[in-house]
Amino acid sequence: MAIGSYHADEPVADQAAVATIRRALELGINFLDTSPLYKESERRFGAALGAIGGLPSGTVISTKTGTHPDRRYDYSAEATRWSVENSLRLLGLDSVDMVLVHDPPAMDPVLAADGAVDELERLRDEGKLRSIGLGVRSHDFHRTAIRCGRFDGILTFADYNLVRQSASSLIDEAHAAGVGVIVAQVVLAGQLAGPDPLENPHTRDRPDAAEAHQWWRWARDRGVPLQAVAVQWVLRNPKVSTILIGPKTPTEVEENIHLASMPLPTSIWDEVEERMAVSTGR
């Protein structure tokens, strides 16, 4: 979203976006996620991949269908094919690893005869995608996807992080069914990403800012970076396949990788679980 200039108040230039993608690939990031919804994102991914001769071996890329601004919330077979083929054109690729059905308001049109999943299965048979996913906030929709047996992965966001763990049982169910789990907003849209969220003008008015502030104080008192704790806590769950953070500069890529991999005191994790238990009444 960030490198596509989805947020109008934080525009990113083409050159900076391409440099960010290239730096991520240089440093070993091997999962890229985009969407037609994210404005210039797919085109910029295509420019970056074209500049380096294509998608590096071992790198996974996913895009989405159902939220293109010209066909928003259209989950018909025709719109799905149009969206996927448009994405491939912008990305400069013959196929992608995953296409996620994006943000549906209901699952019936997605699963209907000649709906999005039917068409994605046909596109998979044609070699234009390898797997089918669902990216949506609703846990009920994710459970429908898991139980129908036609989805390979889910993308859950904002509900599995230091502040909120309501997606825990969803992740357990997906893993038990052999469905991959992508977790986004592990730093809760910047609230767990460094500065005091109550002092940061980008986060201070968000609903979770007060709770995020308590985590910020806790991390400060222990001399550990909050973002490192936030990211590593999610990555410690072996049922999580990968995470999305969303850097918009090469420097942010470098910071993300450093904070995701830096050593932290082992005692931190017991304290984290104790704080969560108290906050949830466990």
C-alpha positions in Angstrom: 0.0 0.0 0.0 2.8 2.4 1.0 4.8 2.1 -2.2 1.7 2.4 -4.3 0.9 5.8 -2.8 -2.4 4.5 -1.5 -2.4 7.1 1.2 -2.7 10.5 -0.5 -1.0 12.3 2.4 2.1 10.1 2.1 2.9 9.9 -1.6 5.9 7.9 -2.8 7.6 8.7 -6.1 8.2 6.0 -8.7 11.9 6.0 -8.3 11.7 5.7 -4.5 9.2 2.8 -4.8 11.3 0.9 -7.2 14.4 1.4 -5.1 12.5 0.1 -2.0 11.5 -3.1 -3.8 15.0 -3.6 -5.2 16.5 -3.2 -1.7 14.1 -5.6 -0.2 15.0 -8.3 -2.8 18.7 -7.6 -2.3 18.4 -8.2 1.4 16.6 -11.5 1.0 12.9 -10.6 1.3 11.2 -13.4 -0.5 7.4 -12.6 -0.2 5.9 -9.6 -2.1 2.3 -8.7 -1.9 0.4 -6.2 -4.0 -3.2 -5.4 -5.1 -5.0 -3.4 -7.8 -6.5 -1.4 -5.0 -3.1 0.0 -4.0 -3.0 2.6 -6.8 0.5 2.4 -8.5 1.7 -0.6 -6.6 1.4 -3.3 -9.3 3.0 -1.1 -12.0 5.9 -0.2 -9.7 6.5 -3.8 -8.8 6.5 -4.5 -12.5 9.1 -1.8 -13.1 11.3 -3.0 -10.3 11.2 -6.6 -11.5 11.8 -5.6 -15.1 14.9 -3.6 -14.0 16.4 -6.8 -12.5 15.4 -9.2 -15.2 12.3 -10.7 -13.5 11.2 -12.3 -10.3 14.2 -13.7 -8.5 14.2 -17.5 -8.0 12.6 -18.5 -4.7 10.6 -15.2 -4.4 6.9 -15.5 -4.0 4.5 -12.8 -5.2 0.8 -12.4 -4.6 -1.8 -10.0 -5.9 -5.6 -9.7 -5.4 -8.9 -9.5 -7.2 -12.2 -7.9 -6.4 -11.0 -4.4 -5.5 -9.7 -2.9 -8.7 -11.1 0.7 -8.7 -12.8 0.0 -12.1 -14.4 -3.2 -11.0 -14.7 -2.8 -7.2 -16.6 -5.5 -5.4 -17.2 -7.4 -8.7 -16.5 -11.1 -7.9 -17.9 -12.5 -11.2 -15.9 -14.8 -13.3 -15.5 -12.2 -16.1 -14.3 -9.5 -13.7 -12.0 -11.9 -12.0 -10.3 -12.9 -15.2 -10.0 -9.3 -16.3 -8.5 -8.3 -13.0 -5.9 -11.1 -12.9 -4.8 -10.6 -16.5 -4.5 -6.9 -16.0 -2.4 -7.5 -12.9 -0.1 -9.9 -14.8 0.3 -7.2 -17.5 1.3 -4.6 -15.0 3.6 -6.9 -13.2 5.3 -8.1 -16.4 4.8 -11.7 -15.4 3.2 -14.8 -17.0 1.9 -16.0 -13.6 1.8 -15.2 -9.9 2.1 -17.5 -6.9 -1.1 -16.5 -5.3 -4.2 -14.4 -6.1 -6.3 -13.5 -3.0 -10.0 -12.7 -3.2 -9.9 -9.2 -1.7 -12.2 -7.7 0.8 -15.5 -9.3 -0.2 -18.6 -7.9 1.6 -20.1 -11.5 1.5 -18.8 -14.9 0.6 -21.8 -16.1 -1.5 -20.7 -14.2 -4.7 -17.2 -15.4 -4.3 -18.2 -19.1 -4.0 -21.1 -18.9 -6.4 -21.2 -20.9 -9.6 -19.2 -18.9 -12.2 -17.9 -16.7 -9.4 -14.4 -15.6 -8.4 -13.2 -19.0 -7.1 -14.5 -20.9 -10.1 -12.6 -18.5 -12.4 -9.5 -18.6 -10.2 -9.5 -22.3 -10.4 -9.7 -22.1 -14.2 -6.8 -19.6 -14.3 -4.8 -21.9 -12.0 -5.4 -24.7 -14.5 -4.1 -22.4 -17.2 -0.9 -21.7 -15.2 -1.6 -18.1 -14.5 -1.6 -18.6 -10.7 -0.4 -21.3 -8.4 -2.7 -20.9 -5.3 -5.9 -19.1 -4.2 -6.2 -17.0 -1.1 -8.6 -14.8 0.8 -7.7 -11.4 2.2 -10.4 -9.9 4.4 -11.0 -8.7 8.0 -13.9 -11.0 8.8 -12.9 -14.2 10.7 -16.2 -15.8 9.7 -15.4 -15.3 6.1 -12.0 -16.9 6.6 -13.5 -19.9 8.4 -15.9 -20.3 5.4 -12.9 -20.3 3.1 -10.9 -22.8 5.3 -13.8 -25.2 5.6 -14.8 -25.2 1.9 -11.4 -26.6 1.0 -10.9 -24.4 -2.0 -8.4 -21.9 -0.6 -4.7 -22.4 -0.1 -4.1 -19.4 2.2 -5.7 -16.6 4.2 -4.5 -13.0 4.9 -5.7 -11.8 8.3 -4.8 -8.3 9.4 -4.9 -6.1 12.5 -6.1 -8.9 14.7 -2.9 -10.7 15.6 -0.4 -8.4 17.2 0.7 -7.2 20.7 -2.5 -5.3 21.2 -5.1 -7.7 19.7 -4.9 -11.5 19.5 -8.5 -12.2 18.4 -7.2 -14.1 15.3 -5.4 -16.7 17.4 -8.0 -19.4 17.0 -8.5 -18.6 13.3 -4.7 -19.1 12.8 -5.0 -22.4 14.7 -7.9 -23.6 12.5 -6.1 -22.6 9.3 -2.9 -24.4 10.2 -4.8 -27.5 11.2 -6.5 -27.5 7.8 -3.2 -27.1 5.9 -4.1 -23.5 4.9 -1.3 -21.0 4.9 -1.5 -17.9 7.1 -0.3 -14.4 6.1 -0.5 -11.8 8.9 -0.6 -8.1 8.1 -0.5 -5.0 10.3 1.8 -6.7 12.8 2.8 -3.2 13.9 -0.8 -2.1 13.8 -0.5 0.5 11.1 2.5 2.1 12.7 1.2 2.2 16.3 3.8 -0.5 17.3 6.5 0.8 15.1 8.7 3.1 17.2 7.7 6.5 18.5 5.1 7.0 21.2 1.8 6.4 19.4 0.1 9.1 21.5 2.8 11.7 20.4 2.9 10.6 16.7 0.4 12.7 14.7 -0.2 9.7 12.3 -1.3 7.4 15.1 -2.5 9.4 18.2 -6.2 9.5 17.1 -6.5 5.8 16.3 -8.6 3.6 18.5 -5.7 1.4 19.8 -3.3 4.3 20.5 -3.8 4.2 24.2 -3.1 0.4 24.5 -0.2 0.8 22.0 1.2 3.5 24.2 1.2 1.1 27.2 3.3 -1.3 25.1 5.6 1.6 24.1 6.2 2.5 27.7 6.8 -1.2 28.6 9.4 -1.6 25.8 11.1 1.7 26.7 11.4 0.7 30.3 13.1 -2.6 29.2 15.4 -0.9 26.7 14.1 -2.9 23.7 12.7 -1.5 20.5 8.9 -1.9 20.4 8.8 -2.8 16.7 11.3 -5.6 17.3 9.1 -7.1 20.0 5.9 -6.7 17.9 7.4 -8.3 14.7 9.2 -11.1 16.4 6.3 -12.0 18.6 4.2 -12.8 15.5 7.1 -14.6 13.8 7.6 -16.8 16.8 4.3 -18.5 16.0 5.2 -21.5 13.7 1.6 -21.5 12.4 2.2 -18.1 10.7 3.6 -18.5 7.2 4.7 -15.0 6.6 4.1 -11.4 7.6 3.6 -8.1 5.8 4.9 -4.8 7.2 4.8 -2.4 4.2 8.0 -0.2 4.0 8.0 2.8 1.7 11.8 3.5 1.6 15.0 1.5 1.4 15.9 2.6 4.9 12.6 1.3 6.2 13.3 -2.1 4.6 16.7 -2.2 6.3 15.2 -1.2 9.7 12.4 -3.8 9.3 14.9 -6.6 8.7 17.2 -5.5 11.5 14.4 -5.3 14.0 12.9 -8.6 12.9 16.2 -10.5 13.4 18.0 -8.7 16.3 18.5 -10.7 19.4 16.2 -9.9 22.3 16.4 -11.1 25.9 14.6 -14.4 26.3 12.9 -13.2 29.4 11.0 -10.7 27.3 8.7 -13.4 25.9 7.4 -14.6 29.3 6.6 -11.0 30.1 4.8 -10.4 26.9 2.6 -13.5 27.4 1.9 -12.4 31.0 0.8 -8.9 29.9 -1.4 -10.4 27.2 -3.0 -12.8 29.7 -3.8 -9.9 32.1 -5.3 -7.7 29.3 -7.5 -10.6 28.0 -8.4 -12.0 31.4 -6.9 -15.4 30.7 
